[in-house]
């Protein structure tokens, strides 16, 4: 028996009173999907942003040639940072949010709520990243370590971009995971009906 078969055969946690309840496995699967989607999307978004900035600022051949390196190096930073954000903030908040919304069957509300959560977590994580990235600069003072800066439009644009990517990844993961779960419920109900009919 495969893991998928085992989980499909477990009784569904969803009831009339709790139409959007979820199992631990469904929650973990959704969190992992969100993390993977983010780490696949972030390098491409940053690459596109870098190419756009190079085109606007009139970068030379070397600047254009260095852009693809972003695809290779971005995951080295994005993967551990996003995993930390997932474990420390994203997953706990998502669990609380999902638990609070178990009685609401309207999926658009869930989609908007989880997208908003992803937006907030992505923005917070990127702000911390930008703060950490600026600290090692020469001549940093105690004041600078507490309030690094000044930030320019590029810094805030990156915060907005990564927040958007995170929101999209989380919303996509929720939609995909919930669709799988609800389809499994239908399949399980159909199977039980066939067995009862026999």
Secondary structure, DSSP 8 states (H G I E B T S, - for coil): --HHHHHHHS-----SS-TT---HHHHHHHHHHHHHHHHHHHHHHHHHHHHHHHHHHT--HHHHHHTTHHHHHHHHHHHHHHHHHIIIIIHHHHHHHHHHTTT---HHHHHHHHHHHHHHHHHHHHHHHHHHHHHTSTT--HHHHHS-----HHHHHHHHHHHHHHHHHHHHHHHHHHHHHHHHHHHHHHHHHHHHH-
